[in-house]
């Protein structure tokens, strides 16, 4: 194998390694962001009341628009009505 061919092969291998490392970093960052959002699936109010997020939010996972119950809960100082 000629020196020029060896240099080209080495450069190709180095480029593939760099692309692989970059892909791993992007994948790791994406997984970290997704996992951190999933970890917040039980916010403080749901933990406080024992109710699922979907009780107050249109989206069952929580966040975003509120249901009528969620609006009443917020208007009541984030406290459940006394029975």
For each residue, the residues with C-beta under 8 A, 3 or more apart:
1: 5 6 9
2: 5 6
3: 6 7
4: 7 8
5: 1 2 8 9
6: 1 2 3 9 10
7: 3 4 10 11
8: 4 5 11 12
9: 1 5 6 12 13
10: 6 7 13 14
11: 7 8 14 15
12: 8 9 15 16
13: 9 10 16 17
14: 10 11 17 18
15: 11 12 18 19
16: 12 13 19 20
17: 13 14 20 21
18: 14 15 21 22
19: 15 16 22 23
20: 16 17 23 24
21: 17 18 24 25
22: 18 19 25 26
23: 19 20 26 27
24: 20 21 27 28
25: 21 22 28 29
26: 22 23 29 30
27: 23 24 30 31
28: 24 25 31 32
29: 25 26 32 33
30: 26 27 33 34
31: 27 28 34 35
32: 28 29 35 36
33: 29 30 36 37
34: 30 31 37 38
35: 31 32 38 39
36: 32 33 39 40
37: 33 34 40 41
38: 34 35 41
39: 35 36
40: 36 37 43
41: 37 38 53 61 62
42: 46 47 53
43: 40 46 47 53 62
44: 47 48
45: 48 49 56 73 78
46: 42 43 49 50 51 52 53 62
47: 42 43 44 50
48: 44 45 78
49: 45 46 55 80
50: 46 47
51: 46 55 56
52: 46 55 60
53: 41 42 43 46 56 57 59 60 61 62 63
54: 57 59 60 61 62
55: 49 51 52 67 69 70
56: 45 51 53 62 66 67 69 70 73 74
57: 53 54 60 61 62 63 64 65 66 67 70
58: 64 65 66 67
59: 53 54 62 63 64 65
60: 52 53 54 57
61: 41 53 54 57
62: 41 43 46 53 54 56 57 59
63: 53 57 59
64: 57 58 59
65: 57 58 59
66: 56 57 58 69 70 71 73 74
67: 55 56 57 58 70 71
68: 71 72
69: 55 56 66 72 73
70: 55 56 57 66 67 73 74
71: 66 67 68 74 75
72: 68 69 75 76 81
73: 45 56 66 69 70 76 78 79 80
74: 56 66 70 71 78
75: 71 72
76: 72 73 79 80 81
77:
78: 45 48 73 74
79: 73 76
80: 49 73 76
81: 72 76
82:
83:
